[in-house]
Amino acid sequence: MAVRAVRGAVQIGGNDRDDILAGTTELVTEVMGRNELSTDDVISVLFTATPDLTAEFPALAARKLGFQEVPLLCAAEIDVPGAMPRVVRLMMHVETSKPRSALQHVYLRGAAALRLDIAQ
């Protein structure tokens, strides 16, 4: 087994608690599904949110999905002028036998524009 990092992002509709939780739930679910992961495979998850998303911690969505034993951390994304608004990002550290090239990074909704090279 190797330790690998999986990245992802989702653009949220607005600074609303339910929107943040729904978008983050969708993102975490897609990352887990596309990479055939269980919570036992996950070492930790770092979430960031753009400064315009303050209504809820994105990590709460992961907790509600069963990530009780996984260390989670939320942080504010750098406030770069002109950056895409309302984005939750994640970096998930996992144990897997897959090579890096087999991992699927997930960019949803408007966040697909952040990585046009791997847009879904």
C-alpha atoms as one frame of an Amber mdcrd trajectory, in Angstrom:
protein
   0.000   0.000   0.000   1.091   3.533  -0.725  -0.043   6.871   0.664  -1.580
   8.992  -2.080  -3.379  12.338  -2.218  -6.616  12.880  -4.111  -7.781  16.390
  -4.943 -11.205  17.789  -5.633 -13.319  20.923  -5.675 -16.922  21.986  -6.042
 -18.460  25.387  -6.599 -21.236  26.107  -4.113 -24.416  27.979  -5.079 -24.282
  30.437  -2.196 -23.117  31.085   1.352 -25.854  28.960   2.844 -25.350  26.145
   5.375 -27.428  23.642   3.403 -25.706  24.539   0.114 -22.236  24.067   1.651
 -23.186  20.723   3.180 -24.885  19.491  -0.013 -22.005  20.491  -2.263 -19.381
  19.038   0.048 -21.374  15.825   0.409 -21.529  15.523  -3.373 -17.777  16.136
  -3.657 -16.740  13.650  -0.968 -19.148  11.016  -2.298 -17.791  11.391  -5.845
 -14.145  11.222  -4.724 -14.833   8.088  -2.694 -16.875   6.411  -5.427 -14.655
   7.174  -8.393 -11.595   5.971  -6.491 -13.299   2.909  -4.946 -12.418   4.023
  -1.411 -13.913   3.291   1.986 -13.455   5.428   5.076 -10.948   2.815   6.303
  -8.701   3.814   3.367  -8.749   7.515   4.297  -5.907   8.842   6.454  -7.033
  12.491   6.639  -8.874  15.184   4.711  -8.015  18.867   4.436 -10.874  21.098
   3.301 -10.520  24.717   2.239 -13.274  27.183   1.477 -13.041  30.510  -0.268
 -13.471  33.487   2.095 -17.056  34.026   0.893 -18.182  30.672   2.375 -18.644
  31.057   6.124 -22.065  29.557   6.891 -20.744  26.077   7.821 -17.615  23.959
   8.112 -17.297  21.674   5.058 -15.914  18.897   7.288 -19.346  18.510   8.874
 -20.570  16.951   5.623 -17.839  14.308   5.843 -18.724  13.582   9.461 -22.328
  13.016   8.401 -21.061  10.544   5.773 -19.336   8.404   8.406 -15.883   9.962
   8.716 -15.943   9.792  12.554 -12.481   8.163  12.850 -10.805  10.288  10.148
  -8.919  13.487  11.070 -10.526  16.415   9.232  -9.379  20.030   9.005 -10.986
  23.132   7.520  -9.060  26.223   6.452  -9.677  29.410   4.496  -8.439  29.526
   0.916  -6.154  32.438   0.000  -8.232  35.460  -1.048  -6.697  35.977  -4.491
  -8.255  38.820  -6.516 -10.277  37.434  -9.422 -10.292  33.853  -8.103 -13.384
  31.723  -8.587 -15.907  32.437  -5.817 -17.736  29.977  -3.537 -15.399  26.992
  -3.883 -14.815  24.146  -1.429 -11.632  22.207  -2.121 -10.324  19.029  -0.580
  -7.104  17.097  -0.394  -7.737  13.555   0.791  -4.807  11.403   1.908  -5.488
   7.714   1.334  -3.855   4.312   1.526  -4.182   2.533  -1.799  -2.448   0.041
  -4.020  -3.344   2.145  -7.083  -0.608   4.098  -8.849  -0.943   7.896  -8.931
  -1.970   7.724 -12.580  -5.045   5.656 -11.666  -6.437   8.126  -9.125  -9.366
  10.258 -10.193  -9.352  13.873  -9.035 -12.865  15.306  -8.982 -13.914  18.828
 -10.005 -17.666  19.433  -9.963 -20.059  22.119 -11.110 -18.301  25.396 -11.934
 -15.098  24.144 -10.299 -14.467  21.991 -13.382 -13.025  25.188 -14.920 -10.210
  25.053 -12.336  -8.777  21.940 -13.974  -9.769  21.901 -17.629  -7.090  19.264
 -18.198  -9.148  16.751 -16.193 -12.658  18.204 -16.405 -15.404  15.635 -15.951
